[in-house]
């Protein structure tokens, strides 16, 4: 289920999605668990979140998943698209990889004899030192489990480990292609690259045991990728006996004159934030739900979606590529305290997480912004080095896209000099002020950003909104009613569309979602749900959806 196209034709790949054996181990220490002694007395879907199922709802602890697979002799690579939050992968009882941090792809490798292999994954959804990126107070419920797809790759003597496709020039139809590889021994092997089934490069290359190969190729037949015409091409690379295929779009993203530009044309981002949460599935989004979300975004008239607040499912990004939706891809984070940001172990974990996010999403033309550290202490001198390090790593990994972060308080922020795009979260009319004061507050933020000397940078209102209990209204149009949410959001959209300084809007949020069990947050969330969605948690539209759709569509025309 992971992607919309086959990434490998020559390399044998087995899809391991399905129903695995399962055991809930509870308050157990992973280091003390004897894999041979685990009693697998239940089953669990993969992908899936075990604590979203009726039997294990709300439980936090260690769980074990098991499956068996027939393997040919040689080197094996397990590819996990996402596990929440910490896991240990065991192959025939032997640990081969630990991984911390959900929502990103990672691999585990081993050599194996022919026969049947037993794969066991210990999965821990507890908060603590093993998963420093996940904190209980975050304003969403942290579901646990093998939440995205799993596959088993059989590797040969030469392996393509990564494929990066960057647009050098839309006008000249020119690409830069980089292959990262490993090999059992130095060798000279054939390299071939095809785009849309047409050969663009064929040569012999000398390999070390590890390295990269960079080539520039031209694709004169390819049409540019845009929101109106999201043209996609497929690049297939073969190196020795291995192959890797990736889709891409010919497009360039830049910032100029206070606007984001796509292929040289300024674009106003109009859309929503989106959580990958569902009452029945947790973070494990079925394909049908991902398709439905994209359909609702298109019906809304949106051209933009921000992944809040973690990297998005690769299948969702495939669908955004096809639909012409622009995406802000963001690393995990929500109001980390200053002392967390100054912990070296946390910084290292974030750097690794950012690297995994970019590796998984960089070839998607829909991704036009990289972001980090939502609503974290960018107002603090102590936080500055962390923002500098993470934004610097993003630019190092991918200099072709602008970088940003969502600021909690634009008026106290100290890190705007580090970004290409200034993004401000603000909730006038909800946490402070009234609906009538919203235009003045947004203008005040814009004036402040300009006064700091950042008038040449695009400004995005990255979050704004109001709660609405589904179906609730009263004669006064009070807080928590659909009437109040509609009045607030129509005021926001009417002011932002056509604004000469604000170049993007991310309404908070597409759909309602369950919040944390942290009592302080629960007491602020009716039903235990963040209900600022334009639709409820089952994607049923509220009154505000129709009002926003009318305005977004009018702008689109």
C-alpha positions as CSV (number, residue, x, y, z in Angstrom):
1,X,0.0,0.0,0.0
2,X,2.9,2.3,0.6
3,X,3.2,3.9,-2.9
4,X,1.2,4.5,-6.1
5,X,3.8,2.8,-8.3
6,X,6.4,0.0,-8.2
7,X,9.7,1.2,-6.9
8,X,11.5,-2.0,-7.9
9,X,11.2,-4.3,-10.9
10,X,14.6,-6.2,-10.7
11,X,14.9,-6.3,-6.9
12,X,12.7,-8.9,-5.2
13,X,10.3,-7.2,-2.7
14,X,7.8,-9.0,-0.5
15,X,4.8,-6.9,0.9
16,X,4.5,-7.8,4.6
17,X,1.2,-5.9,5.2
18,X,-1.5,-8.0,6.6
19,X,-2.5,-9.6,9.9
20,X,0.5,-10.4,12.2
21,X,0.6,-12.4,15.5
22,X,0.4,-10.0,18.5
23,X,1.1,-10.0,22.2
24,X,0.6,-7.1,24.6
25,X,3.4,-7.1,27.2
26,X,2.4,-4.0,29.1
27,X,4.9,-2.5,31.6
28,X,7.8,-4.6,30.4
29,X,11.4,-3.6,29.8
30,X,12.4,-4.4,26.2
31,X,15.9,-5.3,27.3
32,X,14.5,-8.0,29.7
33,X,12.2,-9.6,27.2
34,X,13.1,-13.1,26.0
35,X,11.8,-13.3,22.4
36,X,11.5,-17.1,22.6
37,X,9.2,-16.7,25.7
38,X,6.7,-14.4,24.1
39,X,3.2,-15.9,24.0
40,X,1.5,-14.5,20.9
41,X,-2.2,-14.9,22.0
42,X,-3.8,-12.4,19.6
43,X,-3.5,-10.9,16.1
44,X,-3.1,-7.3,14.9
45,X,-3.4,-5.6,11.5
46,X,-0.2,-4.1,9.9
47,X,-0.5,-1.2,9.2
48,X,-2.4,-0.5,12.3
49,X,-2.4,1.1,15.8
50,X,-3.0,-1.5,18.5
51,X,-4.3,1.1,21.0
52,X,-7.0,2.2,18.5
53,X,-8.5,-1.3,18.6
54,X,-11.3,-2.1,21.2
55,X,-9.2,-4.7,23.1
56,X,-6.3,-2.4,23.7
57,X,-7.8,1.1,23.6
58,X,-5.9,3.6,25.7
59,X,-3.1,1.2,26.8
60,X,0.5,2.3,27.0
61,X,3.2,-0.3,27.1
62,X,5.3,-2.7,25.2
63,X,3.8,-4.9,22.5
64,X,5.2,-7.6,20.2
65,X,4.3,-8.3,16.6
66,X,5.4,-11.4,14.7
67,X,5.2,-12.7,11.2
68,X,7.0,-15.4,9.2
69,X,8.3,-15.2,5.6
70,X,10.1,-17.5,3.2
71,X,13.5,-16.1,2.2
72,X,16.2,-16.9,-0.3
73,X,19.8,-16.9,0.9
74,X,21.6,-13.6,1.0
75,X,21.2,-10.1,2.4
76,X,17.7,-9.0,3.5
77,X,16.4,-5.4,4.1
78,X,13.3,-4.7,6.1
79,X,11.7,-1.4,5.2
80,X,9.3,0.2,7.8
81,X,7.4,3.2,6.7
82,X,6.5,4.2,10.3
83,X,6.4,2.7,13.8
84,X,5.1,4.5,16.9
85,X,7.1,5.5,18.9
86,X,10.1,3.2,19.6
87,X,10.8,-0.3,18.3
88,X,13.3,-3.1,18.2
89,X,13.4,-5.4,15.2
90,X,14.4,-9.0,15.6
91,X,15.3,-11.5,12.9
92,X,15.1,-15.2,14.0
93,X,15.4,-14.0,17.6
94,X,18.4,-11.7,17.1
95,X,18.0,-7.9,17.3
96,X,19.1,-6.1,14.1
97,X,17.8,-2.6,14.6
98,X,16.4,-0.2,17.2
99,X,14.5,2.9,16.0
100,X,13.0,5.9,17.9
101,X,10.5,8.4,16.5
102,X,7.3,7.7,14.5
103,X,6.2,8.8,11.1
104,X,9.4,8.2,9.2
105,X,10.9,5.4,7.1
106,X,13.8,3.3,8.4
107,X,15.4,0.0,7.5
108,X,16.9,-3.0,9.2
109,X,19.3,-5.3,7.5
110,X,20.7,-8.8,8.1
111,X,22.2,-11.8,6.2
112,X,20.1,-14.9,6.2
113,X,20.2,-18.5,5.1
114,X,17.4,-19.9,2.9
115,X,14.2,-21.0,4.6
116,X,11.5,-19.5,6.8
117,X,12.5,-16.4,8.8
118,X,10.7,-15.2,11.9
119,X,10.3,-11.4,12.2
120,X,9.5,-10.0,15.6
121,X,9.0,-6.3,16.3
122,X,8.9,-5.0,19.9
123,X,6.8,-1.8,19.8
124,X,6.7,0.7,22.7
125,X,4.1,3.6,22.8
126,X,5.2,4.9,26.2
127,X,6.7,8.3,26.7
128,X,10.2,8.4,28.0
129,X,13.9,8.4,27.2
130,X,13.6,5.8,24.4
131,X,11.4,8.2,22.4
132,X,12.6,11.7,23.2
133,X,10.6,13.3,20.3
134,X,7.2,12.3,21.7
135,X,5.8,14.1,24.8
136,X,2.5,13.4,26.6
137,X,1.3,17.1,26.6
138,X,1.2,17.3,22.7
139,X,-2.2,18.3,21.5
140,X,-2.9,15.0,19.8
141,X,-3.2,11.4,20.9
142,X,-0.1,9.4,20.4
143,X,-1.3,6.1,19.0
144,X,1.2,3.2,19.0
145,X,1.9,0.3,16.6
146,X,3.3,-0.5,13.2
147,X,1.3,2.3,11.7
148,X,2.5,2.2,8.1
149,X,3.5,-0.4,5.6
150,X,6.3,-3.0,5.9
151,X,8.2,-4.7,3.1
152,X,11.1,-7.2,2.8
153,X,13.8,-6.5,0.1
154,X,16.3,-9.2,-1.0
155,X,19.5,-7.4,-1.9
156,X,22.2,-8.3,-4.4
157,X,25.9,-7.5,-4.5
158,X,25.1,-3.9,-5.6
159,X,22.4,-1.9,-3.9
160,X,20.8,1.5,-4.8
161,X,20.1,3.0,-1.4
162,X,18.8,6.4,-2.5
163,X,17.7,8.3,-5.5
164,X,17.5,12.1,-5.6
165,X,15.9,14.0,-8.5
166,X,16.2,17.8,-8.6
167,X,15.0,20.1,-11.3
168,X,17.9,22.2,-12.5
169,X,15.9,24.2,-15.0
170,X,12.2,24.0,-16.0
171,X,12.8,26.0,-19.1
172,X,15.7,23.7,-20.3
173,X,13.9,20.5,-19.0
174,X,17.1,19.6,-17.1
175,X,17.4,17.3,-14.1
176,X,20.2,16.4,-11.7
177,X,20.0,12.8,-10.6
178,X,22.0,11.4,-7.7
179,X,22.2,7.7,-6.8
180,X,23.5,6.6,-3.5
181,X,24.8,3.0,-3.4
182,X,26.6,0.3,-1.5
183,X,28.4,-2.7,-2.9
184,X,30.0,-5.9,-1.5
185,X,33.2,-5.1,-3.4
186,X,34.6,-2.5,-5.9
187,X,33.4,-3.3,-9.4
188,X,32.6,-1.8,-12.8
189,X,28.9,-2.2,-13.6
190,X,26.4,-0.7,-16.1
191,X,24.4,2.4,-15.1
192,X,21.2,3.2,-17.1
193,X,18.6,5.9,-16.5
194,X,15.2,6.0,-18.3
195,X,12.5,8.7,-17.9
196,X,8.9,7.8,-19.0
197,X,10.4,4.7,-20.7
198,X,12.9,6.7,-22.8
199,X,16.6,6.1,-22.3
200,X,18.5,9.3,-21.2
201,X,21.8,7.8,-20.0
202,X,23.7,4.5,-20.4
203,X,27.4,4.0,-19.3
204,X,29.7,1.8,-17.3
205,X,30.7,3.2,-13.9
206,X,33.4,2.1,-11.4
207,X,32.0,1.6,-7.9
208,X,33.7,1.6,-4.5
209,X,32.0,-0.2,-1.6
210,X,29.9,2.9,-1.0
211,X,29.4,6.2,-2.6
212,X,27.2,8.3,-4.9
213,X,26.9,9.0,-8.6
214,X,25.6,12.3,-9.9
215,X,24.5,13.0,-13.5
216,X,22.6,15.7,-15.3
217,X,20.1,14.7,-17.9
218,X,17.5,16.4,-20.1
219,X,13.9,15.4,-20.6
220,X,12.7,17.7,-23.5
221,X,9.3,16.0,-23.7
222,X,8.3,16.5,-20.1
223,X,5.7,19.1,-19.3
224,X,6.1,21.2,-16.1
225,X,4.3,20.2,-12.9
226,X,1.9,22.8,-11.6
227,X,-1.3,23.0,-9.4
228,X,-3.4,23.3,-12.5
229,X,-1.6,20.6,-14.5
230,X,0.3,18.3,-12.2
231,X,2.2,16.4,-14.8
232,X,4.3,13.5,-13.4
233,X,7.1,11.5,-14.9
234,X,8.7,8.3,-13.8
235,X,12.5,7.9,-13.6
236,X,13.9,4.4,-13.6
237,X,17.6,3.8,-12.6
238,X,19.4,0.5,-12.9
239,X,22.9,-0.1,-11.4
240,X,24.4,-3.5,-11.9
241,X,21.6,-5.9,-11.1
242,X,19.6,-3.5,-8.9
243,X,17.0,-0.8,-9.7
244,X,15.0,2.0,-8.2
245,X,12.1,4.0,-9.6
246,X,10.8,7.4,-8.5
247,X,8.1,9.7,-9.8
248,X,8.9,13.4,-10.0
249,X,7.5,16.6,-11.4
250,X,9.5,19.2,-13.4
251,X,9.1,22.3,-11.2
252,X,11.0,24.9,-9.3
253,X,10.1,26.6,-5.9
254,X,11.5,29.9,-4.9
255,X,10.7,33.0,-2.9
256,X,10.7,36.5,-4.4
257,X,9.1,39.8,-3.6
258,X,7.4,38.5,-0.5
259,X,5.7,35.6,-2.3
260,X,6.3,31.9,-2.9
261,X,6.8,31.3,-6.6
262,X,6.2,28.0,-8.5
263,X,8.0,27.9,-11.8
264,X,8.5,31.6,-11.6
265,X,4.8,32.4,-11.0
266,X,3.7,33.8,-7.6
267,X,1.2,31.6,-5.8
268,X,-1.1,32.3,-2.8
269,X,-1.3,29.2,-0.5
270,X,-4.9,28.6,0.6
271,X,-5.6,25.5,2.6
272,X,-5.6,23.7,5.8
273,X,-3.5,21.9,8.4
274,X,-4.1,18.2,8.5
275,X,-3.6,15.5,11.2
276,X,-3.3,11.8,10.3
277,X,-5.7,10.6,13.0
278,X,-8.9,8.7,13.0
279,X,-11.0,7.3,15.9
280,X,-10.9,3.8,14.5
281,X,-7.5,3.7,12.9
282,X,-5.3,6.1,14.9
283,X,-2.3,7.1,12.8
284,X,-2.7,4.2,10.4
285,X,-4.6,5.8,7.6
286,X,-6.3,3.3,5.2
287,X,-5.9,4.1,1.5
288,X,-9.7,4.9,1.2
289,X,-9.3,7.5,3.9
290,X,-6.3,9.2,2.3
291,X,-8.2,9.3,-1.1
292,X,-11.2,10.8,0.7
293,X,-9.1,13.4,2.4
294,X,-7.6,14.5,-0.9
295,X,-11.1,14.6,-2.5
296,X,-12.3,16.9,0.4
297,X,-9.3,19.2,0.0
298,X,-10.0,19.5,-3.7
299,X,-13.8,20.0,-3.1
300,X,-12.8,22.7,-0.6
301,X,-10.9,24.6,-3.3
302,X,-7.7,24.3,-1.4
303,X,-4.3,24.2,-3.1
304,X,-2.3,23.7,0.1
305,X,-2.0,21.4,3.0
306,X,0.3,21.5,6.0
307,X,1.4,18.2,7.6
308,X,0.7,18.8,11.3
309,X,2.9,18.1,13.1
310,X,4.9,15.2,11.7
311,X,5.9,13.8,8.3
312,X,2.9,12.5,6.2
313,X,2.2,9.1,4.8
314,X,4.1,8.6,1.5
315,X,0.8,7.4,-0.2
316,X,-0.8,10.7,0.8
317,X,2.1,12.6,-0.8
318,X,1.6,10.5,-3.9
319,X,-2.0,11.5,-4.1
320,X,-1.1,15.2,-3.5
321,X,1.4,14.9,-6.4
322,X,-1.4,13.7,-8.6
323,X,-3.9,16.3,-7.4
324,X,-1.7,19.3,-7.7
325,X,-1.8,20.1,-3.9
326,X,1.1,22.0,-2.4
327,X,2.5,20.5,0.8
328,X,4.4,21.8,3.8
329,X,6.2,18.7,5.2
330,X,7.1,19.2,8.9
331,X,9.2,17.3,11.4
332,X,7.6,16.1,14.7
333,X,7.1,18.7,17.4
334,X,4.6,20.6,19.5
335,X,5.6,23.2,22.2
336,X,8.7,21.5,23.4
337,X,10.0,23.2,26.6
338,X,13.3,25.1,26.4
339,X,15.1,22.5,28.5
340,X,14.1,19.8,26.0
341,X,15.6,21.8,23.1
342,X,18.9,22.2,24.9
343,X,19.3,18.5,25.5
344,X,22.0,17.1,23.1
345,X,20.2,13.8,22.9
346,X,17.0,15.5,21.7
347,X,18.9,17.6,19.1
348,X,20.6,14.5,17.7
349,X,17.2,12.7,17.6
350,X,15.7,15.6,15.7
351,X,18.5,15.8,13.3
352,X,18.1,12.1,12.5
353,X,14.4,12.5,12.2
354,X,14.7,15.5,9.8
355,X,17.1,13.4,7.6
356,X,14.5,10.6,7.4
357,X,11.8,13.0,6.6
358,X,13.7,14.6,3.7
359,X,14.9,11.2,2.4
360,X,11.3,9.9,2.2
361,X,9.7,13.0,0.7
362,X,12.2,14.9,-1.3
363,X,11.2,13.6,-4.8
364,X,7.5,14.6,-4.3
365,X,6.9,17.7,-6.4
366,X,3.9,18.5,-4.1
367,X,6.3,19.2,-1.2
368,X,7.2,22.9,-1.5
369,X,8.2,23.7,2.1
370,X,10.2,22.0,4.8
371,X,9.3,22.9,8.4
372,X,10.5,22.1,12.0
373,X,9.5,22.5,15.6
374,X,5.9,23.7,15.6
375,X,5.3,26.4,18.3
376,X,8.5,25.7,20.1
377,X,10.7,28.3,21.9
378,X,11.8,30.4,18.9
379,X,11.3,33.3,21.3
380,X,14.2,32.0,23.5
381,X,17.9,32.8,23.1
382,X,18.5,29.2,24.2
383,X,16.3,27.9,21.4
384,X,18.1,29.8,18.6
385,X,21.0,27.3,18.2
386,X,18.5,24.4,17.8
387,X,16.5,26.2,15.1
388,X,19.8,27.2,13.4
389,X,21.0,23.5,13.4
390,X,17.7,22.0,12.2
391,X,17.0,24.6,9.5
392,X,20.7,24.4,8.4
393,X,20.4,20.6,8.1
394,X,17.3,21.0,5.9
395,X,19.2,23.4,3.6
396,X,22.2,21.0,3.5
397,X,20.0,18.0,2.6
398,X,17.8,19.9,0.1
399,X,18.7,23.4,-1.0
400,X,15.9,23.4,-3.6
401,X,13.0,24.2,-1.2
402,X,12.3,27.1,1.2
403,X,12.4,26.3,4.9
404,X,10.2,27.6,7.7
405,X,8.7,26.9,11.1
406,X,5.4,27.9,12.7
407,X,6.0,30.6,15.3
408,X,3.8,30.6,18.4
409,X,4.2,34.3,19.1
410,X,5.4,36.4,16.2
411,X,5.9,39.5,18.3
412,X,8.5,37.8,20.6
413,X,10.2,35.6,18.0
414,X,14.0,35.7,17.7
415,X,14.6,33.2,14.8
416,X,12.9,34.8,11.8
417,X,16.3,35.6,10.3
418,X,16.9,31.9,9.9
419,X,13.9,31.1,7.5
420,X,13.0,31.7,3.9
421,X,9.3,32.0,4.8
422,X,7.9,33.5,8.0
423,X,5.0,31.5,9.4
424,X,2.8,32.7,12.3
425,X,0.2,30.7,14.3
426,X,-2.3,33.0,15.9
427,X,-5.9,32.6,17.3
428,X,-7.6,36.0,17.5
429,X,-11.2,35.7,18.2
430,X,-10.6,32.5,20.0
431,X,-7.9,32.5,22.6
432,X,-8.0,36.4,22.7
433,X,-9.9,39.3,21.2
434,X,-13.0,39.0,19.1
435,X,-14.0,38.3,15.5
436,X,-14.1,42.0,14.6
437,X,-10.5,42.5,15.6
438,X,-9.1,39.7,13.4
439,X,-8.2,41.9,10.4
440,X,-6.3,44.4,12.5
441,X,-4.4,41.6,14.3
442,X,-3.3,40.0,11.1
443,X,-2.2,43.3,9.8
444,X,-0.3,44.0,13.0
445,X,1.7,40.7,12.6
446,X,2.5,41.7,9.0
447,X,3.7,45.1,10.0
448,X,5.8,43.7,12.8
449,X,7.5,41.2,10.5
450,X,8.3,44.0,8.0
451,X,9.6,46.2,10.8
452,X,12.1,43.5,11.7
453,X,13.5,43.8,8.2
454,X,11.8,40.7,6.7
455,X,9.5,42.4,4.3
456,X,11.0,40.5,1.4
457,X,10.1,37.1,2.9
458,X,6.7,35.5,2.2
459,X,4.4,35.6,5.3
460,X,2.0,32.7,6.0
461,X,-0.7,32.6,8.6
462,X,0.1,28.9,9.4
463,X,-2.7,28.4,11.9
464,X,-5.9,30.2,12.8
465,X,-9.3,28.9,13.7
466,X,-12.0,28.3,16.3
467,X,-13.5,25.2,17.9
468,X,-17.0,24.0,17.0
469,X,-18.7,21.0,18.6
470,X,-20.4,19.3,15.6
471,X,-24.0,20.2,15.3
472,X,-24.0,22.6,18.2
473,X,-25.6,26.0,17.8
474,X,-27.5,28.5,20.0
475,X,-29.3,31.8,19.6
476,X,-26.3,33.8,20.5
477,X,-23.8,32.2,18.1
478,X,-21.6,31.6,21.2
479,X,-18.1,30.0,21.4
480,X,-18.1,26.3,20.4
481,X,-21.0,26.7,18.0
482,X,-20.8,26.1,14.3
483,X,-22.1,29.6,13.7
484,X,-19.3,31.2,15.6
485,X,-16.6,29.1,13.8
486,X,-18.1,30.0,10.5
487,X,-18.2,33.8,11.3
488,X,-14.6,33.7,12.4
489,X,-13.2,31.8,9.4
490,X,-15.2,33.8,6.9
491,X,-13.6,36.9,8.4
492,X,-10.2,35.4,8.2
493,X,-10.5,34.2,4.6
494,X,-12.1,37.4,3.3
495,X,-9.2,39.4,4.8
496,X,-6.4,37.1,3.6
497,X,-7.5,36.6,0.1
498,X,-6.0,39.4,-2.0
499,X,-3.9,40.7,0.9
500,X,-0.8,42.4,-0.4
501,X,1.4,41.1,2.3
502,X,0.0,37.7,3.5
503,X,0.8,35.0,0.9
504,X,-0.5,31.9,2.6
505,X,-3.2,30.6,4.9
506,X,-3.4,27.3,6.7
507,X,-6.8,27.0,8.5
508,X,-6.6,25.0,11.7
509,X,-7.7,22.2,10.9
510,X,-9.2,20.0,8.2
511,X,-10.7,17.4,10.6
512,X,-11.4,17.1,14.3
513,X,-9.0,14.7,16.2
514,X,-8.5,13.2,19.6
515,X,-6.3,15.0,21.9
516,X,-3.9,13.8,24.6
517,X,-5.0,12.2,27.9
518,X,-3.0,14.9,29.7
519,X,-5.6,16.4,32.0
520,X,-4.7,20.0,31.5
521,X,-5.3,19.7,27.8
522,X,-8.4,17.5,28.1
523,X,-10.1,20.2,30.3
524,X,-9.9,22.6,27.3
525,X,-11.2,20.1,24.7
526,X,-14.9,19.1,24.7
527,X,-15.4,15.4,24.0
528,X,-11.6,15.0,24.5
529,X,-11.3,16.2,20.9
530,X,-9.6,19.2,19.3
531,X,-12.8,20.2,17.4
532,X,-11.5,23.1,15.3
533,X,-12.0,21.0,12.2
534,X,-13.9,22.1,9.1
535,X,-15.1,18.5,9.2
536,X,-15.6,16.2,12.2
537,X,-13.4,13.3,13.1
538,X,-15.4,11.1,10.7
539,X,-15.0,13.7,7.9
540,X,-18.6,15.0,8.0
541,X,-18.6,18.6,7.0
542,X,-19.5,21.4,9.4
543,X,-21.2,24.6,8.5
544,X,-17.8,26.3,8.1
545,X,-16.7,23.9,5.4
546,X,-19.3,25.3,3.0
547,X,-18.5,28.9,3.8
548,X,-14.7,28.4,3.3
549,X,-15.3,26.4,0.1
550,X,-17.4,29.2,-1.4
551,X,-14.5,31.7,-0.8
552,X,-11.6,29.4,-1.8
553,X,-13.4,28.5,-5.0
554,X,-14.3,32.1,-5.8
555,X,-10.6,32.9,-5.5
556,X,-9.7,29.9,-7.7
557,X,-11.9,31.2,-10.5
